[in-house]
Amino acid sequence: MRLGRIGYINCYPVYGAIDRNVVAAPGELVTGTPAELNDLLVAGELDVSVISAGTSCCCPSWRSPATGRCAA
């Protein structure tokens, strides 16, 4: 599994336990800017990632079939 990771200092609380080996990451961490991670996720090159709010509804497959709204 490839996991997207934002490398900014304000994201440290999210990834700190992984960095200190307190929690094992269940795959490969891919560090990038939000824009880079957005592109990788849309291209199918990441399995899971944080993404920019504005990008969360760009893919029709990320929308709820019931409401048509963003499901990300």
Kinemage of the C-alpha trace (Angstrom):
@kinemage 1
@onewidth
@group {chain A} dominant
@subgroup {mainchain}
@vectorlist {calphas} color= white
{ca met a 1} P 0.000 0.000 0.000
{ca arg a 2} L 1.297 3.456 -0.902
{ca leu a 3} L 0.330 6.170 1.572
{ca gly a 4} L 0.553 9.868 0.756
{ca arg a 5} L 2.179 12.095 3.343
{ca ile a 6} L 2.477 15.882 3.448
{ca gly a 7} L 5.988 16.812 4.573
{ca tyr a 8} L 5.101 20.109 6.253
{ca ile a 9} L 5.961 20.688 9.929
{ca asn a 10} L 2.323 21.396 10.822
{ca cys a 11} L 1.529 17.816 9.763
{ca tyr a 12} L 4.034 16.333 12.214
{ca pro a 13} L 1.342 15.422 14.787
{ca val a 14} L -0.264 13.186 12.168
{ca tyr a 15} L 2.939 11.370 11.199
{ca gly a 16} L 5.055 11.746 14.369
{ca ala a 17} L 4.230 8.314 15.780
{ca ile a 18} L 5.217 6.692 12.492
{ca asp a 19} L 8.451 8.709 12.368
{ca arg a 20} L 9.340 7.577 15.909
{ca asn a 21} L 8.425 3.931 15.130
{ca val a 22} L 5.667 3.986 17.754
{ca val a 23} L 3.143 2.990 15.092
{ca ala a 24} L 4.019 0.898 12.056
{ca ala a 25} L 2.965 2.272 8.692
{ca pro a 26} L 1.127 -0.449 6.753
{ca gly a 27} L 2.969 0.338 3.548
{ca glu a 28} L 5.257 2.777 1.796
{ca leu a 29} L 5.046 6.456 2.739
{ca val a 30} L 5.265 8.840 -0.213
{ca thr a 31} L 6.051 12.397 0.866
{ca gly a 32} L 4.991 15.333 -1.283
{ca thr a 33} L 3.274 18.668 -1.374
{ca pro a 34} L -0.529 18.682 -1.332
{ca ala a 35} L -0.554 19.367 -5.084
{ca glu a 36} L 1.832 16.481 -5.789
{ca leu a 37} L -0.199 14.079 -3.652
{ca asn a 38} L -3.417 15.206 -5.362
{ca asp a 39} L -1.924 14.375 -8.749
{ca leu a 40} L -0.541 11.014 -7.603
{ca leu a 41} L -3.861 9.965 -6.083
{ca val a 42} L -5.865 10.987 -9.150
{ca ala a 43} L -3.368 9.088 -11.341
{ca gly a 44} L -3.840 5.969 -9.214
{ca glu a 45} L -0.241 6.005 -8.004
{ca leu a 46} L -1.279 6.232 -4.325
{ca asp a 47} L -3.739 4.021 -2.488
{ca val a 48} L -4.535 6.437 0.368
{ca ser a 49} L -3.626 10.073 0.880
{ca val a 50} L -4.614 13.336 2.407
{ca ile a 51} L -5.671 15.720 -0.330
{ca ser a 52} L -6.615 19.346 -0.803
{ca ala a 53} L -10.259 20.148 -0.117
{ca gly a 54} L -10.630 21.679 -3.573
{ca thr a 55} L -9.455 18.469 -5.200
{ca ser a 56} L -11.631 16.148 -3.165
{ca cys a 57} L -14.531 16.356 -5.603
{ca cys a 58} L -12.676 16.490 -8.905
{ca cys a 59} L -13.130 12.773 -9.564
{ca pro a 60} L -16.677 11.583 -10.166
{ca ser a 61} L -15.752 8.233 -8.581
{ca trp a 62} L -15.136 10.045 -5.268
{ca arg a 63} L -18.738 11.282 -5.159
{ca ser a 64} L -21.547 9.548 -3.342
{ca pro a 65} L -23.802 7.650 -5.760
{ca ala a 66} L -26.807 8.522 -3.584
{ca thr a 67} L -26.295 12.279 -3.338
{ca gly a 68} L -23.754 13.176 -6.032
{ca arg a 69} L -21.787 15.000 -3.346
{ca cys a 70} L -18.194 14.497 -2.419
{ca ala a 71} L -17.599 11.298 -0.448
{ca ala a 72} L -13.877 11.899 0.181
